[in-house]
């Protein structure tokens, strides 16, 4: 199951989480209702399309902003038809003013001229959000969305199984991770220390930790650098673990195969985003108190680099006649305390710095034995490099990697997808360089 599908299951939970009764005084991001700069006189009416349950939050906004009304339309998640709906509506001249867009899909929406450059309206408020989220919402130094959530990566591990196999502490480096994997497999070949990296999203996240990127832009030209030293290091490392039988083929939270292996005590860890905790809590309730969270292992001891997986922004669509007001609403969704709290209750980890201090994140978590897991998530989020640029053909990259991995090794897949991605971008009529 890919990260987009997994995150969608948590996003759908927002429909329940947002049933909280909000007070009008909760509008911390309330700005003076004004159509100045919008080019429109009188009341403002905007449509917002997304797949999370934002209805109650939109009602909260509308109560406090009677002259700036937002209508919410729930659509399928992006890969399940949502992006197609948005694109078709924009082509027909009937698109929304705002839409929920995953970070990795912002560039593909941009090359279709679907999203608007909102730098002049959003730039002043970007210091509310962690740098990596701002970077993920931007292309070529221009802002195309207000960050909503991020997916700081951590190591989820079974404390009870660590004790059983004589592992005293979580691995701090990838070298230690491999050593622990060898120790477990030697003790019991049927048990694996962790799970295999097996898709483009995972490989991209692990590459991000090396502070390298698969793409860069200069003006209107793209450079594709999927086959870079960082990606090679990651691909070779995980291929070696796979070849030596040190990791399981099962995935992570929400994967039925993983759940079965976990319940049987056959897998000790997985590396995943903060939102994966929701999968453990929903599908592995009987293992409450046995799981813990640790920082993602690093390539060099103490190098201070982590990674992120998933996350989305609220983008202003091309053709929106009130971009200023649209950005004000988007900022409200991402930074108003009650709106952020609802997102947290729905399983999202906020991109806003203040949101990461919410009491629900800073206290002890009973599922993880009372551990203050929010501290680990926050530290990881702060250590994500801001070097990453998403490319304009995300779905093609996902599909091509899946096919290539099925036919050969991870390093071979890197070579194959480098070439196919350059070709795909050329097919879009864009200027591209093979990096």
Secondary structure, DSSP 4 states (H G I P E B T S, - for coil): --HHHHHHHHHHTHHHHTTSPPPGGG-TT------TTTT--S-EEEEEEESS--HHHHHHHHHH-TTEEEEEEE---GGGTHHHHHHHHHHTT---SEEEEEGGGHHHHHHTT-B---HHHHGGGGGGB-HHHHHHTEETTEE--EEEEEEEEEEEEEHHHHHHTT--S--SBHHHHHHHHHHHHHH-TT-BSEE---SHHHHHHHHHHTT--SEEEETTEEEE-SSSHHHHHHHHHHHHHHHTT-EES--STT-HHHHHHHHTT-B-EEEEEGGGHHHHHHH-GGGTTTEEEEEPPBSSTT---B-EEEEEEEEEBTT-S-HHHHHHHHHHHHH-HHHHHHHHHTT-EESBTTGGG-HHHHS-BGGGTTB-HHHHHHHHHHTB-S-----S-HHHHHHHHHHHHHHS-HHHHHHHHHHHHHHHHHHTT-EEEE-
